[in-house]
Amino acid sequence: MLPGMGTVYVQGDIFLSRAPALGLGTNTQGAVESSPLAAAFLDRYPAAFAAYRKQARAGRIRPGDVWVWREAAPWLVLLAVRTGPSGATRPRHVEAAMQRLARDWQREGLRGLAVTCLGDDTEWPYLRPVIDLWLANSPLPIVIYEAHRPGVWALEPWSS
């Protein structure tokens, strides 16, 4: 993907991604959410979730924060888009996270990011325009996995 090409939306298995970092929407309480996809991330990154939970319980994670775990390959990027493990994904929290990504990606050392869908089917139509607004011209290559399809390879900019 060339700089400024915007965000690419795909369907497939994020765990088959060749992105240097994988992203997941999470909550500010540090509780693991009940979806099968969140459980799969927890299985792959247990130390990251333990560290995130510790930071959250200490009050260091705020809505809209972007938290990067660099002690695994690919890196894990947790986006605080909800205040609790159940409940709505707030567009204002997604907006804050996208602003931080657009502003701080170089400082964080990110070179590319594949992110799971940040909301459910009813929230997504309101969240996607927020992502597009803040990341449309970002030089950071970002692929959003709108739908998780286990075992399915998605066409990503860095795999073509």
C-alpha positions as CSV (number, residue, x, y, z in Angstrom):
1,M,0.0,0.0,0.0
2,L,1.4,3.4,-0.9
3,P,1.3,6.2,1.6
4,G,-2.0,8.1,1.7
5,M,-3.9,5.3,0.0
6,G,-6.4,5.1,2.9
7,T,-7.8,2.1,4.7
8,V,-8.6,-1.2,3.1
9,Y,-11.6,-3.2,4.2
10,V,-11.5,-7.0,3.8
11,Q,-13.1,-10.2,5.1
12,G,-11.1,-13.1,6.2
13,D,-9.0,-14.5,9.1
14,I,-7.0,-11.8,10.8
15,F,-4.7,-14.5,12.2
16,L,-3.5,-15.3,8.7
17,S,-2.6,-11.6,8.1
18,R,1.0,-10.7,7.3
19,A,0.6,-7.3,9.0
20,P,3.4,-6.4,11.4
21,A,0.7,-5.6,14.1
22,L,-2.8,-6.9,14.8
23,G,-5.4,-4.7,16.4
24,L,-8.5,-5.4,18.5
25,G,-11.1,-3.2,20.0
26,T,-11.3,-3.6,23.8
27,N,-12.6,-1.9,26.9
28,T,-11.1,0.4,29.5
29,Q,-11.7,-2.1,32.4
30,G,-9.2,-4.6,30.9
31,A,-11.8,-7.4,31.0
32,V,-11.6,-9.9,28.2
33,E,-14.8,-9.7,26.1
34,S,-16.9,-12.8,25.4
35,S,-16.6,-13.1,21.7
36,P,-14.8,-16.1,20.1
37,L,-12.5,-13.7,18.3
38,A,-11.5,-11.9,21.6
39,A,-10.9,-15.3,23.2
40,A,-8.6,-16.3,20.3
41,F,-6.6,-13.1,20.8
42,L,-6.3,-13.9,24.5
43,D,-5.1,-17.4,23.7
44,R,-2.3,-15.9,21.4
45,Y,-1.4,-13.0,23.7
46,P,-2.0,-14.0,27.3
47,A,0.9,-11.9,28.7
48,A,-0.3,-8.8,26.7
49,F,-3.8,-9.1,28.1
50,A,-2.5,-9.5,31.7
51,A,-0.3,-6.4,31.3
52,Y,-3.3,-4.4,29.7
53,R,-5.6,-5.5,32.5
54,K,-3.1,-4.3,35.1
55,Q,-2.8,-0.9,33.4
56,A,-6.6,-0.7,33.1
57,R,-7.2,-1.6,36.8
58,A,-4.7,1.1,37.8
59,G,-6.8,3.6,35.9
60,R,-4.1,4.2,33.1
61,I,-6.4,3.2,30.2
62,R,-8.8,5.8,29.0
63,P,-11.5,5.7,26.3
64,G,-9.8,6.2,22.9
65,D,-6.3,5.0,24.1
66,V,-4.1,3.0,21.8
67,W,-2.0,0.4,23.7
68,V,0.8,-1.4,21.9
69,W,2.4,-4.7,23.0
70,R,5.7,-5.2,21.3
71,E,6.8,-8.4,22.9
72,A,5.4,-10.7,20.3
73,A,5.3,-11.0,16.5
74,P,3.1,-9.7,15.2
75,W,2.6,-6.9,17.7
76,L,-0.7,-6.4,19.4
77,V,-2.5,-3.1,19.4
78,L,-5.5,-2.7,21.7
79,L,-7.9,0.1,21.0
80,A,-10.0,1.2,24.0
81,V,-13.3,1.8,22.2
82,R,-15.7,0.6,25.0
83,T,-15.9,1.4,28.7
84,G,-16.9,-2.1,29.8
85,P,-16.8,-5.7,28.5
86,S,-20.4,-5.5,27.4
87,G,-22.1,-2.5,26.0
88,A,-21.8,-0.2,23.0
89,T,-18.8,0.8,21.1
90,R,-18.9,4.6,21.2
91,P,-18.1,6.5,18.0
92,R,-16.4,9.2,20.1
93,H,-14.0,6.5,21.5
94,V,-13.3,5.1,18.1
95,E,-12.7,8.7,16.9
96,A,-10.2,9.3,19.7
97,A,-8.4,6.0,18.9
98,M,-8.2,6.8,15.2
99,Q,-6.9,10.3,15.9
100,R,-4.2,8.8,18.1
101,L,-3.3,6.2,15.4
102,A,-3.1,8.9,12.8
103,R,-1.0,11.2,15.0
104,D,1.2,8.7,16.9
105,W,1.8,5.7,14.6
106,Q,5.4,6.6,13.8
107,R,6.2,7.3,17.5
108,E,4.7,3.9,18.3
109,G,6.9,2.2,15.7
110,L,3.9,0.9,13.7
111,R,4.6,0.0,10.0
112,G,1.2,-1.6,9.2
113,L,-1.9,-2.7,11.1
114,A,-4.6,-5.2,10.6
115,V,-7.6,-4.5,12.8
116,T,-10.7,-6.5,13.6
117,C,-14.1,-4.8,13.2
118,L,-14.5,-2.4,16.1
119,G,-18.2,-2.8,16.6
120,D,-21.1,-5.1,16.0
121,D,-23.4,-5.2,13.0
122,T,-25.7,-2.5,14.2
123,E,-22.8,-0.2,15.3
124,W,-20.5,-0.7,12.2
125,P,-22.4,1.6,9.8
126,Y,-21.8,4.5,12.3
127,L,-18.2,3.6,13.0
128,R,-16.8,3.0,9.5
129,P,-17.2,6.7,8.5
130,V,-15.3,7.7,11.6
131,I,-12.4,5.5,10.7
132,D,-12.4,6.7,7.1
133,L,-12.4,10.3,8.3
134,W,-9.3,10.0,10.4
135,L,-7.3,7.5,8.5
136,A,-8.1,8.3,4.8
137,N,-4.8,10.1,4.3
138,S,-2.7,8.3,6.9
139,P,0.6,6.9,5.6
140,L,0.1,4.0,7.9
141,P,-1.1,1.0,6.0
142,I,-4.3,-0.3,7.7
143,V,-6.5,-3.2,6.9
144,I,-9.8,-3.5,8.7
145,Y,-11.3,-7.0,8.9
146,E,-15.0,-6.2,8.6
147,A,-15.9,-9.9,9.0
148,H,-13.9,-12.7,10.6
149,R,-13.8,-15.8,8.3
150,P,-11.6,-18.4,10.0
151,G,-9.2,-20.0,7.6
152,V,-9.8,-17.5,4.8
153,W,-6.9,-15.5,3.5
154,A,-7.7,-11.8,2.7
155,L,-6.0,-9.8,0.0
156,E,-3.9,-7.3,1.9
157,P,-1.7,-4.6,0.5
158,W,1.5,-6.1,1.9
159,S,0.7,-9.6,0.6
160,S,0.2,-8.7,-3.0
